[in-house]
Amino acid sequence: MSTAKRGSGRWTKWLKWLILAPLLLFTLVQLYFFVQIWWWVDHNPTSTSFMRAQQAALREKNPKANIQQLWVPYARISNNLKRAIIASEDANFSDHDGVDWEAMQKAYDKNAKKHKVVSGGSTITQQLAKNLFLSGSRSYLRKGQELIITYMLETMMEKERIFEIYLNVVEFGTGTFGAEAAARHYYGVSAANLGPAQAAKLAVMLPNPRFFDKHRDSNYLAKRTEVILRRMNSAELP
């Protein structure tokens, strides 16, 4: 065989690997996500990507720091909080298939007018996908992965289970995750005993919880809480 042919054969093999290796890696990553979600159908997550990142950040200042999170079943979380979060974050949660394309289009239009990202249009399922596995960074690649995980969640889990996990792992403040830890941190009560106004305020804090943890008396928080209070009764629970 001539040197030219041998060189051409090696190049062909390298080209195949250059194409196949990323595809193989992508497939393995998706398989990992799939298996994790399948396990969480009837097992509770012990931590999330957001929890681990927050704990690492806290331990840079205090090596002994820990996040606050305590799992409670869906039935032991106040319906006030459930309704408030749906009213504030995802009014169509019970009806869509994981992605609210109309909300995403509105968010895109709003961001285009502002020439910066000011709105995400993410559903509760999308937020859960991000919290479980991804980071808070914004990119089209990360958004694409978020959508894949979102459809995995919606395919394998009932809406109530998705919402139960979300309520237990979502960030409510610096080092504070889940409804139970939030209820105790802000009001000294259990998640089951949150009143309408308390629940509405917690829901309003979700888009920027660390900021509102430090600015609990802001005018925006008070006004938005009143809006959510008025919307709560019409929120449909899964």
Salt bridges, closest charged atoms under 4 A:
ASP42 OD1 - HIS43 ND1 2.78
ASP90 OD2 - HIS96 NE2 2.84
GLU102 OE2 - LYS106 NZ 3.61
GLU146 OE1 - ARG142 NH2 2.99
GLU146 OE2 - LYS143 NZ 3.09
GLU154 OE2 - LYS159 NZ 2.95
GLU164 OE1 - ARG161 NH1 2.72
GLU171 OE2 - ARG210 NE 2.60
GLU180 OE2 - ARG184 NE 2.93
ASP213 OD1 - HIS185 NE2 3.38
ASP213 OD1 - ARG216 NH2 2.89
